[in-house]
Amino acid sequence: MTQLSAADENIIAICRHWLEQAVIGLNLCPFARKPYNLNRLRFTLSHARHLDAFLELLEQEILLLLQTPATAIETTLVIEPQLFADFDGFLDVVTLAEQVLQDVHANGTIQIAPFHPQFQFADEAQNDITNYTNRSPYPILHLIRESSIDQAVAAFPDAASIYERNKALLRQMGTEGWAKLGIEYPLRKQQ
């Protein structure tokens, strides 16, 4: 196992804090707590210098997930701290990532959920607080097993209401409440 650098450990710690405080802490995703608490959530940090290298890493992570029992790795966060700072460009990467899923025949087995520091829903203004449900410290592609989603939906039958509940919660919190979570957005500081 490769030793992480202090910089790598810091990036993962920032993402872990976001996950603990927002995703799990606010229950934005009611399905995240269990794999996290069971230590079945993998953090993978990309060191890609270009898109092709990132897509190769993504393919490796998808294959690893396919070849590993869910009792060992249930889900993976692929973090890219250097590329894709622009949200519109990131959306193009998500499309390419979906193609990688098809190329390795993982459609219907694995889903990709995108997170980005500048995430913006198509029907929301850029500064709308509800965008923070999908705003992460760095660009992240979350690889999720379809079987895990099916189990979670069975345990939480009104899964469709999660989106609306999250929007209402964030509107109630406002930007001041979100700021109290102490989530860092390092890419914004670099711009």
C-alpha positions as protocol buffer text, in pm:
chain_id: "A"
residue {
  index: 1
  type: MET
  ca { x: 0 y: 0 z: 0 }
}
residue {
  index: 2
  type: THR
  ca { x: 137 y: 339 z: -102 }
}
residue {
  index: 3
  type: GLN
  ca { x: 200 y: 592 z: 171 }
}
residue {
  index: 4
  type: LEU
  ca { x: 1 y: 910 z: 119 }
}
residue {
  index: 5
  type: SER
  ca { x: 176 y: 1244 z: 120 }
}
residue {
  index: 6
  type: ALA
  ca { x: 73 y: 1508 z: 374 }
}
residue {
  index: 7
  type: ALA
  ca { x: -96 y: 1702 z: 91 }
}
residue {
  index: 8
  type: ASP
  ca { x: -293 y: 1391 z: -13 }
}
residue {
  index: 9
  type: GLU
  ca { x: -395 y: 1322 z: 345 }
}
residue {
  index: 10
  type: ASN
  ca { x: -514 y: 1683 z: 375 }
}
residue {
  index: 11
  type: ILE
  ca { x: -730 y: 1658 z: 62 }
}
residue {
  index: 12
  type: ILE
  ca { x: -889 y: 1337 z: 187 }
}
residue {
  index: 13
  type: ALA
  ca { x: -942 y: 1490 z: 532 }
}
residue {
  index: 14
  type: ILE
  ca { x: -1121 y: 1789 z: 375 }
}
residue {
  index: 15
  type: CYS
  ca { x: -1347 y: 1553 z: 176 }
}
residue {
  index: 16
  type: ARG
  ca { x: -1406 y: 1332 z: 481 }
}
residue {
  index: 17
  type: HIS
  ca { x: -1510 y: 1640 z: 682 }
}
residue {
  index: 18
  type: TRP
  ca { x: -1756 y: 1737 z: 406 }
}
residue {
  index: 19
  type: LEU
  ca { x: -1895 y: 1384 z: 403 }
}
residue {
  index: 20
  type: GLU
  ca { x: -1928 y: 1369 z: 783 }
}
residue {
  index: 21
  type: GLN
  ca { x: -2071 y: 1718 z: 832 }
}
residue {
  index: 22
  type: ALA
  ca { x: -2293 y: 1761 z: 525 }
}
residue {
  index: 23
  type: VAL
  ca { x: -2371 y: 1435 z: 352 }
}
residue {
  index: 24
  type: ILE
  ca { x: -2402 y: 1224 z: 667 }
}
residue {
  index: 25
  type: GLY
  ca { x: -2437 y: 1494 z: 933 }
}
residue {
  index: 26
  type: LEU
  ca { x: -2731 y: 1665 z: 763 }
}
residue {
  index: 27
  type: ASN
  ca { x: -2856 y: 1331 z: 633 }
}
residue {
  index: 28
  type: LEU
  ca { x: -2846 y: 1467 z: 276 }
}
residue {
  index: 29
  type: CYS
  ca { x: -2799 y: 1107 z: 169 }
}
residue {
  index: 30
  type: PRO
  ca { x: -2967 y: 869 z: 415 }
}
residue {
  index: 31
  type: PHE
  ca { x: -2780 y: 582 z: 247 }
}
residue {
  index: 32
  type: ALA
  ca { x: -2427 y: 710 z: 317 }
}
residue {
  index: 33
  type: ARG
  ca { x: -2402 y: 651 z: 691 }
}
residue {
  index: 34
  type: LYS
  ca { x: -2401 y: 270 z: 685 }
}
residue {
  index: 35
  type: PRO
  ca { x: -2113 y: 210 z: 438 }
}
residue {
  index: 36
  type: TYR
  ca { x: -1915 y: 491 z: 601 }
}
residue {
  index: 37
  type: ASN
  ca { x: -1961 y: 353 z: 953 }
}
residue {
  index: 38
  type: LEU
  ca { x: -1876 y: 1 z: 832 }
}
residue {
  index: 39
  type: ASN
  ca { x: -1556 y: 135 z: 669 }
}
residue {
  index: 40
  type: ARG
  ca { x: -1678 y: 23 z: 325 }
}
residue {
  index: 41
  type: LEU
  ca { x: -1635 y: 362 z: 161 }
}
residue {
  index: 42
  type: ARG
  ca { x: -1315 y: 401 z: -40 }
}
residue {
  index: 43
  type: PHE
  ca { x: -1150 y: 739 z: -96 }
}
residue {
  index: 44
  type: THR
  ca { x: -941 y: 741 z: -414 }
}
residue {
  index: 45
  type: LEU
  ca { x: -732 y: 1045 z: -493 }
}
residue {
  index: 46
  type: SER
  ca { x: -642 y: 1113 z: -855 }
}
residue {
  index: 47
  type: HIS
  ca { x: -301 y: 1247 z: -950 }
}
residue {
  index: 48
  type: ALA
  ca { x: -392 y: 1264 z: -1318 }
}
residue {
  index: 49
  type: ARG
  ca { x: -230 y: 1536 z: -1522 }
}
residue {
  index: 50
  type: HIS
  ca { x: -478 y: 1504 z: -1809 }
}
residue {
  index: 51
  type: LEU
  ca { x: -822 y: 1371 z: -1889 }
}
residue {
  index: 52
  type: ASP
  ca { x: -709 y: 1037 z: -2035 }
}
residue {
  index: 53
  type: ALA
  ca { x: -516 y: 950 z: -1720 }
}
residue {
  index: 54
  type: PHE
  ca { x: -818 y: 1038 z: -1507 }
}
residue {
  index: 55
  type: LEU
  ca { x: -1048 y: 820 z: -1718 }
}
residue {
  index: 56
  type: GLU
  ca { x: -800 y: 532 z: -1688 }
}
residue {
  index: 57
  type: LEU
  ca { x: -803 y: 571 z: -1309 }
}
residue {
  index: 58
  type: LEU
  ca { x: -1182 y: 582 z: -1313 }
}
residue {
  index: 59
  type: GLU
  ca { x: -1192 y: 260 z: -1516 }
}
residue {
  index: 60
  type: GLN
  ca { x: -956 y: 92 z: -1267 }
}
residue {
  index: 61
  type: GLU
  ca { x: -1177 y: 200 z: -977 }
}
residue {
  index: 62
  type: ILE
  ca { x: -1493 y: 75 z: -1150 }
}
residue {
  index: 63
  type: LEU
  ca { x: -1326 y: -262 z: -1218 }
}
residue {
  index: 64
  type: LEU
  ca { x: -1204 y: -281 z: -859 }
}
residue {
  index: 65
  type: LEU
  ca { x: -1557 y: -221 z: -735 }
}
residue {
  index: 66
  type: LEU
  ca { x: -1692 y: -489 z: -970 }
}
residue {
  index: 67
  type: GLN
  ca { x: -1430 y: -741 z: -853 }
}
residue {
  index: 68
  type: THR
  ca { x: -1455 y: -667 z: -481 }
}
residue {
  index: 69
  type: PRO
  ca { x: -1738 y: -783 z: -256 }
}
residue {
  index: 70
  type: ALA
  ca { x: -1959 y: -506 z: -118 }
}
residue {
  index: 71
  type: THR
  ca { x: -1866 y: -628 z: 229 }
}
residue {
  index: 72
  type: ALA
  ca { x: -1515 y: -495 z: 160 }
}
residue {
  index: 73
  type: ILE
  ca { x: -1583 y: -190 z: -62 }
}
residue {
  index: 74
  type: GLU
  ca { x: -1941 y: -80 z: -108 }
}
residue {
  index: 75
  type: THR
  ca { x: -1882 y: 257 z: -269 }
}
residue {
  index: 76
  type: THR
  ca { x: -1595 y: 477 z: -389 }
}
residue {
  index: 77
  type: LEU
  ca { x: -1534 y: 851 z: -400 }
}
residue {
  index: 78
  type: VAL
  ca { x: -1291 y: 937 z: -680 }
}
residue {
  index: 79
  type: ILE
  ca { x: -1149 y: 1279 z: -593 }
}
residue {
  index: 80
  type: GLU
  ca { x: -979 y: 1494 z: -858 }
}
residue {
  index: 81
  type: PRO
  ca { x: -809 y: 1793 z: -694 }
}
residue {
  index: 82
  type: GLN
  ca { x: -626 y: 1936 z: -997 }
}
residue {
  index: 83
  type: LEU
  ca { x: -839 y: 1898 z: -1308 }
}
residue {
  index: 84
  type: PHE
  ca { x: -1197 y: 2005 z: -1383 }
}
residue {
  index: 85
  type: ALA
  ca { x: -1217 y: 2325 z: -1177 }
}
residue {
  index: 86
  type: ASP
  ca { x: -1471 y: 2456 z: -1431 }
}
residue {
  index: 87
  type: PHE
  ca { x: -1817 y: 2311 z: -1367 }
}
residue {
  index: 88
  type: ASP
  ca { x: -1930 y: 2308 z: -1731 }
}
residue {
  index: 89
  type: GLY
  ca { x: -1613 y: 2122 z: -1828 }
}
residue {
  index: 90
  type: PHE
  ca { x: -1674 y: 1881 z: -1540 }
}
residue {
  index: 91
  type: LEU
  ca { x: -2017 y: 1800 z: -1682 }
}
residue {
  index: 92
  type: ASP
  ca { x: -1841 y: 1690 z: -2003 }
}
residue {
  index: 93
  type: VAL
  ca { x: -1621 y: 1464 z: -1791 }
}
residue {
  index: 94
  type: VAL
  ca { x: -1931 y: 1310 z: -1632 }
}
residue {
  index: 95
  type: THR
  ca { x: -2056 y: 1223 z: -1982 }
}
residue {
  index: 96
  type: LEU
  ca { x: -1721 y: 1058 z: -2059 }
}
residue {
  index: 97
  type: ALA
  ca { x: -1731 y: 874 z: -1726 }
}
residue {
  index: 98
  type: GLU
  ca { x: -2071 y: 731 z: -1820 }
}
residue {
  index: 99
  type: GLN
  ca { x: -1910 y: 606 z: -2141 }
}
residue {
  index: 100
  type: VAL
  ca { x: -1640 y: 433 z: -1935 }
}
residue {
  index: 101
  type: LEU
  ca { x: -1920 y: 255 z: -1745 }
}
residue {
  index: 102
  type: GLN
  ca { x: -2056 y: 130 z: -2077 }
}
residue {
  index: 103
  type: ASP
  ca { x: -1712 y: 31 z: -2204 }
}
residue {
  index: 104
  type: VAL
  ca { x: -1651 y: -198 z: -1904 }
}
residue {
  index: 105
  type: HIS
  ca { x: -2010 y: -327 z: -1910 }
}
residue {
  index: 106
  type: ALA
  ca { x: -2092 y: -179 z: -1569 }
}
residue {
  index: 107
  type: ASN
  ca { x: -2415 y: -1 z: -1674 }
}
residue {
  index: 108
  type: GLY
  ca { x: -2692 y: -128 z: -1453 }
}
residue {
  index: 109
  type: THR
  ca { x: -2436 y: -240 z: -1195 }
}
residue {
  index: 110
  type: ILE
  ca { x: -2272 y: 89 z: -1098 }
}
residue {
  index: 111
  type: GLN
  ca { x: -2401 y: 448 z: -1105 }
}
residue {
  index: 112
  type: ILE
  ca { x: -2200 y: 768 z: -1101 }
}
residue {
  index: 113
  type: ALA
  ca { x: -2308 y: 1063 z: -887 }
}
residue {
  index: 114
  type: PRO
  ca { x: -2120 y: 1387 z: -959 }
}
residue {
  index: 115
  type: PHE
  ca { x: -2018 y: 1645 z: -697 }
}
residue {
  index: 116
  type: HIS
  ca { x: -1834 y: 1970 z: -766 }
}
residue {
  index: 117
  type: PRO
  ca { x: -1741 y: 2291 z: -578 }
}
residue {
  index: 118
  type: GLN
  ca { x: -1946 y: 2495 z: -830 }
}
residue {
  index: 119
  type: PHE
  ca { x: -2232 y: 2247 z: -873 }
}
residue {
  index: 120
  type: GLN
  ca { x: -2547 y: 2413 z: -1002 }
}
residue {
  index: 121
  type: PHE
  ca { x: -2884 y: 2257 z: -1072 }
}
residue {
  index: 122
  type: ALA
  ca { x: -3019 y: 2358 z: -1411 }
}
residue {
  index: 123
  type: ASP
  ca { x: -3328 y: 2511 z: -1254 }
}
residue {
  index: 124
  type: GLU
  ca { x: -3148 y: 2707 z: -980 }
}
residue {
  index: 125
  type: ALA
  ca { x: -2950 y: 3031 z: -972 }
}
residue {
  index: 126
  type: GLN
  ca { x: -2575 y: 2991 z: -923 }
}
residue {
  index: 127
  type: ASN
  ca { x: -2586 y: 3133 z: -569 }
}
residue {
  index: 128
  type: ASP
  ca { x: -2895 y: 2934 z: -458 }
}
residue {
  index: 129
  type: ILE
  ca { x: -2820 y: 2747 z: -134 }
}
residue {
  index: 130
  type: THR
  ca { x: -2985 y: 2427 z: -265 }
}
residue {
  index: 131
  type: ASN
  ca { x: -2689 y: 2375 z: -500 }
}
residue {
  index: 132
  type: TYR
  ca { x: -2485 y: 2286 z: -192 }
}
residue {
  index: 133
  type: THR
  ca { x: -2652 y: 1945 z: -174 }
}
residue {
  index: 134
  type: ASN
  ca { x: -2408 y: 1851 z: -453 }
}
residue {
  index: 135
  type: ARG
  ca { x: -2121 y: 2090 z: -379 }
}
residue {
  index: 136
  type: SER
  ca { x: -1808 y: 1915 z: -262 }
}
residue {
  index: 137
  type: PRO
  ca { x: -1465 y: 2056 z: -174 }
}
residue {
  index: 138
  type: TYR
  ca { x: -1314 y: 1909 z: -493 }
}
residue {
  index: 139
  type: PRO
  ca { x: -1460 y: 1752 z: -807 }
}
residue {
  index: 140
  type: ILE
  ca { x: -1574 y: 1402 z: -707 }
}
residue {
  index: 141
  type: LEU
  ca { x: -1729 y: 1113 z: -896 }
}
residue {
  index: 142
  type: HIS
  ca { x: -1910 y: 885 z: -654 }
}
residue {
  index: 143
  type: LEU
  ca { x: -1924 y: 525 z: -776 }
}
residue {
  index: 144
  type: ILE
  ca { x: -2229 y: 355 z: -628 }
}
residue {
  index: 145
  type: ARG
  ca { x: -2338 y: -6 z: -663 }
}
residue {
  index: 146
  type: GLU
  ca { x: -2690 y: -39 z: -800 }
}
residue {
  index: 147
  type: SER
  ca { x: -2751 y: -322 z: -550 }
}
residue {
  index: 148
  type: SER
  ca { x: -2667 y: -84 z: -264 }
}
residue {
  index: 149
  type: ILE
  ca { x: -2913 y: 170 z: -403 }
}
residue {
  index: 150
  type: ASP
  ca { x: -3182 y: -99 z: -428 }
}
residue {
  index: 151
  type: GLN
  ca { x: -3125 y: -204 z: -65 }
}
residue {
  index: 152
  type: ALA
  ca { x: -3129 y: 156 z: 55 }
}
residue {
  index: 153
  type: VAL
  ca { x: -3447 y: 238 z: -135 }
}
residue {
  index: 154
  type: ALA
  ca { x: -3613 y: -70 z: 14 }
}
residue {
  index: 155
  type: ALA
  ca { x: -3520 y: 58 z: 361 }
}
residue {
  index: 156
  type: PHE
  ca { x: -3623 y: 415 z: 273 }
}
residue {
  index: 157
  type: PRO
  ca { x: -3927 y: 371 z: 49 }
}
residue {
  index: 158
  type: ASP
  ca { x: -3993 y: 742 z: -5 }
}
residue {
  index: 159
  type: ALA
  ca { x: -3651 y: 803 z: -160 }
}
residue {
  index: 160
  type: ALA
  ca { x: -3797 y: 1047 z: -414 }
}
residue {
  index: 161
  type: SER
  ca { x: -3872 y: 1290 z: -131 }
}
residue {
  index: 162
  type: ILE
  ca { x: -3505 y: 1317 z: -28 }
}
residue {
  index: 163
  type: TYR
  ca { x: -3431 y: 1583 z: -292 }
}
residue {
  index: 164
  type: GLU
  ca { x: -3715 y: 1809 z: -179 }
}
residue {
  index: 165
  type: ARG
  ca { x: -3635 y: 1753 z: 189 }
}
residue {
  index: 166
  type: ASN
  ca { x: -3272 y: 1850 z: 125 }
}
residue {
  index: 167
  type: LYS
  ca { x: -3371 y: 2166 z: -60 }
}
residue {
  index: 168
  type: ALA
  ca { x: -3605 y: 2268 z: 224 }
}
residue {
  index: 169
  type: LEU
  ca { x: -3337 y: 2194 z: 487 }
}
residue {
  index: 170
  type: LEU
  ca { x: -3073 y: 2403 z: 310 }
}
residue {
  index: 171
  type: ARG
  ca { x: -3313 y: 2691 z: 256 }
}
residue {
  index: 172
  type: GLN
  ca { x: -3388 y: 2682 z: 628 }
}
residue {
  index: 173
  type: MET
  ca { x: -3015 y: 2674 z: 715 }
}
residue {
  index: 174
  type: GLY
  ca { x: -2915 y: 2942 z: 468 }
}
residue {
  index: 175
  type: THR
  ca { x: -2557 y: 3025 z: 376 }
}
residue {
  index: 176
  type: GLU
  ca { x: -2479 y: 3121 z: 736 }
}
residue {
  index: 177
  type: GLY
  ca { x: -2587 y: 2779 z: 863 }
}
residue {
  index: 178
  type: TRP
  ca { x: -2390 y: 2605 z: 590 }
}
residue {
  index: 179
  type: ALA
  ca { x: -2080 y: 2810 z: 673 }
}
residue {
  index: 180
  type: LYS
  ca { x: -2099 y: 2683 z: 1033 }
}
residue {
  index: 181
  type: LEU
  ca { x: -2026 y: 2331 z: 903 }
}
residue {
  index: 182
  type: GLY
  ca { x: -1669 y: 2446 z: 836 }
}
residue {
  index: 183
  type: ILE
  ca { x: -1641 y: 2290 z: 493 }
}
residue {
  index: 184
  type: GLU
  ca { x: -1343 y: 2409 z: 292 }
}
residue {
  index: 185
  type: TYR
  ca { x: -1355 y: 2473 z: -82 }
}
residue {
  index: 186
  type: PRO
  ca { x: -984 y: 2496 z: -177 }
}
residue {
  index: 187
  type: LEU
  ca { x: -1044 y: 2525 z: -553 }
}
residue {
  index: 188
  type: ARG
  ca { x: -1240 y: 2845 z: -501 }
}
residue {
  index: 189
  type: LYS
  ca { x: -942 y: 2999 z: -321 }
}
residue {
  index: 190
  type: GLN
  ca { x: -718 y: 2919 z: -621 }
}
residue {
  index: 191
  type: GLN
  ca { x: -941 y: 3101 z: -871 }
}
